[in-house]
Amino acid sequence: MQLDRPTRHALERVIAIAQTDTGQGRICASFLLAWHNPDDNGGFGLTDLWGLDDDTASDCRLLFDWISRYPVYPDELGYGDDMTILWRCWRDQ
């Protein structure tokens, strides 16, 4: 399975934000880590989307739509290292 260009760009923008030590970074990391492994990383509260700016929320909506149609994890798309980095930054406390 491959991501289409707009979805790939949205994912990469969300990953970049998730790597920042900000409120939006925390929300984006939680969103991505819930996709990667919700049992180990915790779920994602949809109301957390209220804490994102419009562009970032739009990227998350695009990703949510894509995820709902394709049973693929981020590591299967080549983003496993990014998920490991996010886990270490946000969950391995």
C-alpha positions in Angstrom: 0.0 0.0 0.0 1.2 3.4 -0.8 0.1 6.9 0.3 -1.1 9.3 -2.3 0.9 12.5 -2.5 -1.5 14.8 -0.4 -1.8 12.1 2.3 2.0 11.5 2.4 2.6 15.2 2.7 0.0 15.5 5.5 1.6 12.6 7.4 5.1 14.1 7.1 3.8 17.5 8.3 2.1 15.9 11.3 5.3 13.9 12.1 7.3 17.1 11.9 5.0 18.9 14.3 4.9 15.8 16.6 8.7 16.1 17.0 8.3 19.6 18.5 8.0 20.2 22.3 4.7 22.1 22.0 1.0 21.5 22.7 0.4 20.8 19.1 3.4 18.5 19.1 1.9 16.5 22.0 -1.5 16.2 20.2 0.1 15.2 16.9 2.3 12.6 18.6 -0.7 11.2 20.5 -2.6 11.0 17.2 0.2 9.1 15.4 1.1 6.9 18.3 -2.6 5.8 18.7 -2.5 4.7 15.0 0.8 3.0 15.5 -0.1 1.0 18.6 -3.1 2.2 20.6 -2.9 -0.6 23.2 0.6 0.4 24.2 0.5 4.1 23.5 -2.9 5.1 24.7 -5.9 6.2 22.7 -6.5 9.6 21.1 -9.2 11.9 22.4 -11.0 13.5 19.4 -11.6 16.7 21.3 -7.8 17.1 21.3 -8.2 18.2 17.7 -9.5 21.5 19.1 -6.0 22.3 20.2 -4.6 22.3 16.7 -4.5 25.1 14.2 -6.7 24.7 11.1 -4.0 23.4 8.8 -2.8 20.8 11.2 -6.3 19.7 12.0 -7.0 19.4 8.3 -3.9 17.2 7.9 -5.1 15.0 10.7 -8.6 14.7 9.1 -7.0 13.6 5.8 -4.9 11.0 7.7 -8.0 9.8 9.7 -9.9 9.4 6.4 -7.0 7.4 4.8 -6.5 5.3 7.9 -10.2 4.4 8.0 -10.0 3.0 4.5 -6.6 1.2 4.5 -5.6 -1.3 7.2 -1.9 -0.3 7.2 0.3 0.8 10.1 2.9 3.6 9.7 5.8 1.3 10.0 4.5 -0.6 6.9 4.6 2.7 5.0 8.3 3.3 6.0 7.6 5.5 9.0 8.6 3.0 11.7 11.7 4.9 12.7 9.7 8.1 13.1 7.2 6.3 15.4 10.1 5.0 17.5 11.4 8.5 17.9 8.0 9.8 18.8 7.5 7.0 21.3 10.9 7.8 22.9 10.1 11.5 23.1 6.5 11.3 24.3 6.0 7.9 26.0 9.3 6.6 27.3 9.3 8.8 30.4 
